[in-house]
Amino acid sequence: MSALTRAHVTRPVIVHPDHWVSTDEILDNIQRYTRQPDGSPHPKYGAWERIIRNTGVERRALCHPLYSPTVSGSTGMVDRNAKVWAAASALAEQAAAQALETAGLQPRDIDAVITSHSTSWAVPNLDIHLIESLKLRPDVRRTALTTLGCIGSAQALAKAAEQAQARPGTRVLVAVAEAISSIYHHGDTSTEAQIYKALFGDSAGAATVTSEPIEPGLAISDSFEYLLPGSRTKSYWGRMSEQGFHFDSSREAVRGPGEAMPALVDWLKQRDMLQPEVMLMHAGGPAILTAVQDGLGLTDEQLAHTRASLRENGNLGGVSVLDVLRRHHTTPPADGASALMLAYGPGFATTALTGHWAA
């Protein structure tokens, strides 16, 4: 994408399911399902609790109640996937409809749709679901992104910006949904499994991207993608079992931001963006945020919205950066303020977008 062009993002809409759960409730749930045969806590429970509380997450929303069969029960892969897909697609539909209304657009105004989700399997995909449920035109261009994890929104926005730049007048609907509570499996007592039960939250987010501004917000000028060499099986990955989807990681994952930082810094230097005024960082967790803050020399204030999103919602996966962008609309930056959006995902993939705030 040329650095001389712009693609404008409308104010995102974020939708959460109804079942809000506190960290204390998550810890009680973990303790209950990992007790030893004699009723004593799991030997690693104390370590799990310390790590979980250090995430800073206070609550997160789940698509189903914490003690429902889909979350804490023994629902198998087939039933779990069906229920998770139904929940995620319904959230996406709601977010997308509200995003169109917020931008003052009708379904017939949309020329392309780009979707992302990682937590269920479905054919046809989320793009087809939204075209029919929202009554978009049957000739809209479709891009269905899957299994991207936390870079879902950033990647979708990058692809939407490319379309807006290539086809002036294009209006692109971006919709991302994650039901990450589908990774709750009490038979998995790894430390990573316990952390992710407490870290992630379910949600959907949507926005539109246009070649001409509709309202104040982020204007995208360029994008960057980078896969850390050798990281495919050494950082973050998913796997399937009879119980459903699992999300795993290695200890090497926490080194990912630092190891990928030189490539990002080189790219930012070429665009005179090493000191962005607006930082749209996905709420990946404390270790990732610290690494990025140190690597780019960011202030606490620049990450305030990201930390608030993590605290109030947990890590929303592919939806996260849309929530951080939404929060910047509540305290709008100055017109022309330089902006950087950054997200990391499995294996260790980086997606970054540069631009400015257009008032």
C-alpha positions as CSV (number, residue, x, y, z in Angstrom):
1,M,0.0,0.0,0.0
2,S,1.4,3.4,-0.9
3,A,2.3,5.6,2.0
4,L,0.6,8.5,0.0
5,T,-2.8,7.0,0.1
6,R,-5.4,6.9,2.9
7,A,-8.1,4.5,4.0
8,H,-10.5,5.7,6.7
9,V,-11.8,3.6,9.5
10,T,-15.2,4.4,11.1
11,R,-15.7,4.1,14.8
12,P,-15.7,0.4,15.7
13,V,-18.6,-1.2,17.5
14,I,-17.8,-3.9,20.1
15,V,-20.4,-6.4,21.3
16,H,-19.9,-8.7,24.3
17,P,-22.0,-11.7,25.3
18,D,-24.1,-11.5,28.5
19,H,-22.1,-13.8,30.8
20,W,-19.6,-11.7,32.6
21,V,-17.2,-13.6,34.9
22,S,-14.7,-12.2,37.4
23,T,-11.2,-13.5,37.9
24,D,-12.1,-14.7,41.3
25,E,-14.9,-16.8,39.7
26,I,-12.4,-18.2,37.2
27,L,-10.0,-19.2,39.9
28,D,-12.8,-20.9,41.9
29,N,-13.7,-22.8,38.8
30,I,-10.1,-23.9,38.1
31,Q,-9.7,-25.0,41.7
32,R,-12.9,-27.0,41.7
33,Y,-12.0,-28.9,38.5
34,T,-8.4,-29.6,39.3
35,R,-8.7,-30.8,42.9
36,Q,-6.7,-33.9,43.8
37,P,-8.6,-37.2,44.6
38,D,-8.3,-36.3,48.3
39,G,-9.9,-32.9,47.8
40,S,-6.7,-30.9,48.2
41,P,-5.8,-28.2,45.6
42,H,-3.7,-29.1,42.6
43,P,0.0,-28.8,43.5
44,K,0.4,-26.0,40.9
45,Y,-2.7,-24.1,41.9
46,G,-0.7,-21.5,44.0
47,A,1.5,-20.7,41.0
48,W,-1.5,-20.6,38.6
49,E,-3.2,-18.1,40.9
50,R,-0.2,-15.8,41.1
51,I,0.2,-15.8,37.3
52,I,-3.5,-15.3,36.7
53,R,-3.8,-12.3,39.1
54,N,-0.7,-10.8,37.5
55,T,-2.5,-10.6,34.1
56,G,-4.4,-7.6,35.5
57,V,-7.7,-8.9,34.0
58,E,-10.6,-8.2,36.3
59,R,-13.4,-9.7,34.3
60,R,-14.3,-11.1,30.9
61,A,-17.5,-12.0,29.0
62,L,-18.3,-15.6,28.0
63,C,-20.7,-16.7,25.3
64,H,-22.1,-19.3,27.7
65,P,-22.3,-19.5,31.5
66,L,-19.1,-20.5,33.3
67,Y,-20.6,-23.8,34.6
68,S,-22.5,-24.6,31.4
69,P,-21.7,-27.9,29.5
70,T,-20.0,-25.9,26.7
71,V,-17.5,-24.2,29.2
72,S,-17.2,-26.4,32.3
73,G,-18.9,-29.5,31.2
74,S,-17.9,-32.5,29.0
75,T,-19.4,-31.3,25.7
76,G,-17.5,-32.9,22.9
77,M,-16.0,-31.4,19.8
78,V,-19.1,-31.6,17.5
79,D,-21.6,-30.1,19.9
80,R,-19.1,-27.6,21.3
81,N,-18.1,-26.3,17.8
82,A,-21.8,-25.9,16.8
83,K,-22.6,-23.9,19.8
84,V,-19.5,-21.8,19.6
85,W,-20.1,-21.0,16.0
86,A,-23.7,-20.0,16.6
87,A,-22.6,-17.7,19.4
88,A,-19.7,-16.1,17.5
89,S,-21.7,-15.6,14.3
90,A,-24.6,-14.0,16.2
91,L,-22.2,-11.6,17.9
92,A,-20.6,-10.7,14.6
93,E,-24.0,-10.1,13.0
94,Q,-25.0,-7.7,15.9
95,A,-21.7,-5.8,15.8
96,A,-21.7,-5.5,12.0
97,A,-25.3,-4.2,11.9
98,Q,-24.5,-1.6,14.6
99,A,-21.3,-0.6,12.8
100,L,-23.3,0.2,9.6
101,E,-25.8,2.2,11.6
102,T,-23.1,4.1,13.4
103,A,-21.5,5.0,10.1
104,G,-24.8,6.0,8.6
105,L,-24.6,3.3,5.9
106,Q,-27.2,0.9,4.6
107,P,-26.4,-2.8,3.7
108,R,-26.6,-1.9,0.0
109,D,-23.8,0.6,0.4
110,I,-21.2,-2.1,1.2
111,D,-19.0,-3.2,-1.7
112,A,-16.8,-5.7,0.2
113,V,-16.8,-7.7,3.4
114,I,-13.7,-9.0,5.3
115,T,-14.2,-11.3,8.2
116,S,-12.0,-13.1,10.7
117,H,-12.5,-15.7,13.4
118,S,-10.4,-18.4,15.0
119,T,-12.5,-20.3,17.5
120,S,-14.8,-22.5,15.4
121,W,-15.1,-24.2,12.1
122,A,-17.8,-23.5,9.6
123,V,-18.5,-23.9,5.9
124,P,-19.8,-21.6,4.6
125,N,-17.8,-19.1,6.5
126,L,-18.6,-15.9,8.4
127,D,-18.5,-13.7,5.3
128,I,-21.4,-15.7,3.7
129,H,-23.3,-15.7,7.0
130,L,-23.1,-11.9,7.2
131,I,-24.0,-11.3,3.5
132,E,-27.3,-13.3,4.0
133,S,-28.1,-12.2,7.6
134,L,-27.4,-8.4,6.9
135,K,-28.9,-8.6,3.4
136,L,-25.7,-7.2,1.8
137,R,-25.7,-7.1,-2.0
138,P,-25.0,-10.6,-3.5
139,D,-22.1,-9.1,-5.6
140,V,-20.0,-7.9,-2.7
141,R,-16.4,-9.0,-2.7
142,R,-15.6,-11.5,0.0
143,T,-12.5,-12.2,2.0
144,A,-12.7,-14.8,4.9
145,L,-9.7,-14.8,7.2
146,T,-9.5,-17.6,9.7
147,T,-7.1,-19.0,12.4
148,L,-5.3,-15.6,12.7
149,G,-5.8,-15.3,16.4
150,C,-5.0,-11.9,17.9
151,I,-3.9,-10.3,14.6
152,G,-7.4,-10.8,13.1
153,S,-8.7,-7.2,13.2
154,A,-5.3,-5.7,12.3
155,Q,-5.0,-8.0,9.3
156,A,-8.6,-7.5,8.2
157,L,-8.1,-3.7,8.4
158,A,-4.9,-3.9,6.4
159,K,-6.7,-5.9,3.6
160,A,-9.7,-3.5,3.7
161,A,-7.3,-0.5,3.4
162,E,-5.7,-2.1,0.3
163,Q,-9.1,-2.6,-1.3
164,A,-10.1,1.0,-0.5
165,Q,-6.9,2.3,-1.9
166,A,-7.1,0.1,-5.1
167,R,-10.8,0.9,-5.7
168,P,-11.7,4.5,-4.8
169,G,-15.2,4.8,-3.6
170,T,-15.2,1.3,-2.1
171,R,-16.9,0.7,1.3
172,V,-15.5,-2.3,3.1
173,L,-17.2,-3.9,6.1
174,V,-14.8,-5.5,8.6
175,A,-16.2,-7.9,11.1
176,V,-14.3,-10.1,13.6
177,A,-15.7,-12.5,16.2
178,E,-14.1,-14.8,18.8
179,A,-15.6,-17.2,21.2
180,I,-12.3,-18.0,23.0
181,S,-14.1,-19.6,25.9
182,S,-14.2,-22.7,23.7
183,I,-10.7,-23.5,24.9
184,Y,-11.9,-24.3,28.4
185,H,-11.1,-28.0,29.0
186,H,-10.6,-29.2,32.6
187,G,-8.8,-32.3,31.5
188,D,-5.9,-30.1,30.4
189,T,-4.0,-29.1,33.5
190,S,-1.0,-27.4,31.8
191,T,-0.1,-24.0,33.2
192,E,-0.7,-22.4,29.8
193,A,-4.3,-23.8,29.8
194,Q,-5.1,-22.2,33.1
195,I,-3.6,-18.9,32.1
196,Y,-5.7,-18.7,28.9
197,K,-8.9,-19.6,30.8
198,A,-8.3,-16.4,32.8
199,L,-6.8,-14.2,30.1
200,F,-9.3,-14.4,27.2
201,G,-12.8,-13.0,26.7
202,D,-15.4,-13.5,24.0
203,S,-16.6,-10.7,21.8
204,A,-17.2,-9.4,18.3
205,G,-16.2,-6.1,16.7
206,A,-16.9,-4.4,13.4
207,A,-16.1,-1.2,11.5
208,T,-16.2,0.1,7.9
209,V,-13.2,1.2,5.9
210,T,-13.7,3.7,3.1
211,S,-11.5,5.7,0.7
212,E,-13.2,8.9,1.7
213,P,-13.8,9.9,5.4
214,I,-17.2,9.4,6.8
215,E,-16.4,10.6,10.3
216,P,-13.3,11.4,12.5
217,G,-11.1,8.4,13.1
218,L,-8.0,6.5,12.0
219,A,-6.7,7.1,8.5
220,I,-4.5,4.2,7.4
221,S,-1.5,4.9,5.1
222,D,0.6,1.7,5.2
223,S,0.8,-1.8,6.6
224,F,3.5,-4.3,7.6
225,E,3.5,-8.1,8.0
226,Y,6.3,-10.1,9.4
227,L,6.6,-13.8,10.5
228,L,9.4,-14.5,13.0
229,P,11.5,-17.2,11.3
230,G,11.3,-20.6,12.9
231,S,8.3,-19.6,15.1
232,R,5.6,-21.8,13.5
233,T,5.8,-24.4,16.3
234,K,7.7,-22.5,18.9
235,S,5.4,-19.7,20.1
236,Y,1.6,-20.0,19.8
237,W,-0.5,-22.6,18.1
238,G,-3.9,-24.4,18.2
239,R,-4.7,-28.0,18.3
240,M,-7.8,-30.1,18.2
241,S,-8.9,-33.0,20.5
242,E,-12.1,-34.9,21.0
243,Q,-13.1,-32.2,23.5
244,G,-12.6,-29.3,21.1
245,F,-10.1,-26.6,20.3
246,H,-7.0,-25.9,22.5
247,F,-4.7,-23.0,22.5
248,D,-1.1,-23.7,23.4
249,S,2.2,-21.8,23.7
250,S,5.8,-22.3,24.6
251,R,8.1,-20.4,27.0
252,E,9.7,-19.0,23.9
253,A,6.6,-17.1,23.0
254,V,7.3,-14.3,25.6
255,R,10.5,-13.6,23.7
256,G,8.6,-13.1,20.4
257,P,8.0,-9.3,20.6
258,G,11.7,-8.6,21.4
259,E,12.9,-10.9,18.6
260,A,10.5,-9.5,16.0
261,M,11.2,-5.9,17.2
262,P,14.2,-5.2,14.9
263,A,12.3,-5.9,11.7
264,L,9.4,-3.7,12.9
265,V,11.7,-0.9,14.0
266,D,13.5,-0.9,10.6
267,W,10.2,-0.6,8.8
268,L,9.0,2.2,11.1
269,K,12.3,4.1,10.6
270,Q,11.7,4.1,6.9
271,R,8.4,5.8,7.5
272,D,9.5,8.2,10.3
273,M,7.1,6.5,12.7
274,L,9.4,5.5,15.5
275,Q,7.6,7.9,17.8
276,P,3.9,7.5,17.1
277,E,1.6,9.8,19.0
278,V,-1.3,7.4,19.1
279,M,-0.6,3.7,19.9
280,L,-3.2,1.1,19.1
281,M,-1.8,-2.0,20.7
282,H,-3.7,-5.2,21.1
283,A,-4.2,-6.3,24.7
284,G,-2.1,-9.4,24.5
285,G,-1.0,-9.6,28.1
286,P,1.4,-7.9,30.5
287,A,4.6,-9.5,29.0
288,I,3.7,-8.5,25.5
289,L,2.8,-5.0,26.5
290,T,6.0,-4.5,28.5
291,A,8.1,-5.8,25.6
292,V,6.5,-3.4,23.2
293,Q,6.6,-0.5,25.6
294,D,10.3,-1.0,26.1
295,G,11.1,-1.8,22.4
296,L,9.3,1.3,21.1
297,G,9.9,3.7,24.1
298,L,6.2,4.2,24.7
299,T,4.8,6.0,27.7
300,D,2.3,4.6,30.1
301,E,-0.3,7.1,28.8
302,Q,0.1,5.7,25.3
303,L,-0.9,2.3,26.4
304,A,-3.6,3.4,28.8
305,H,-6.5,2.3,26.6
306,T,-4.8,-1.0,25.9
307,R,-4.4,-1.7,29.5
308,A,-7.9,-0.7,30.3
309,S,-9.2,-3.0,27.6
310,L,-7.2,-5.9,29.1
311,R,-8.4,-5.1,32.6
312,E,-12.1,-4.7,31.7
313,N,-12.5,-7.3,29.0
314,G,-9.5,-9.6,29.0
315,N,-7.6,-10.3,25.8
316,L,-10.3,-10.3,23.1
317,G,-8.1,-12.1,20.6
318,G,-8.7,-10.9,17.0
319,V,-11.2,-8.3,18.3
320,S,-8.8,-6.6,20.7
321,V,-7.3,-3.8,18.5
322,L,-10.8,-2.8,17.4
323,D,-11.7,-2.3,21.1
324,V,-8.6,-0.2,21.7
325,L,-9.4,1.9,18.6
326,R,-13.0,2.4,19.9
327,R,-11.6,3.7,23.2
328,H,-9.6,6.3,21.4
329,H,-12.8,7.8,20.1
330,T,-13.8,8.5,23.6
331,T,-10.8,10.8,24.1
332,P,-9.9,11.7,20.5
333,P,-6.3,12.5,19.6
334,A,-5.4,15.8,17.9
335,D,-6.0,16.1,14.2
336,G,-3.1,14.7,12.3
337,A,-1.6,12.9,15.2
338,S,0.6,10.0,13.9
339,A,-0.8,6.5,14.7
340,L,0.5,3.0,14.9
341,M,-1.6,-0.1,15.2
342,L,0.2,-3.3,16.3
343,A,-0.9,-6.9,16.9
344,Y,0.9,-10.3,17.3
345,G,-0.5,-13.7,16.6
346,P,0.3,-17.4,16.0
347,G,3.1,-18.7,15.2
348,F,4.7,-15.4,16.0
349,A,3.2,-13.1,13.3
350,T,3.3,-9.3,13.4
351,T,0.8,-7.1,11.7
352,A,1.3,-3.3,11.9
353,L,-0.5,-0.3,10.3
354,T,0.6,3.3,10.2
355,G,-1.5,6.4,9.6
356,H,-2.8,9.4,11.5
357,W,-5.9,10.6,13.3
358,A,-8.2,12.5,11.0
359,A,-10.5,14.8,13.0
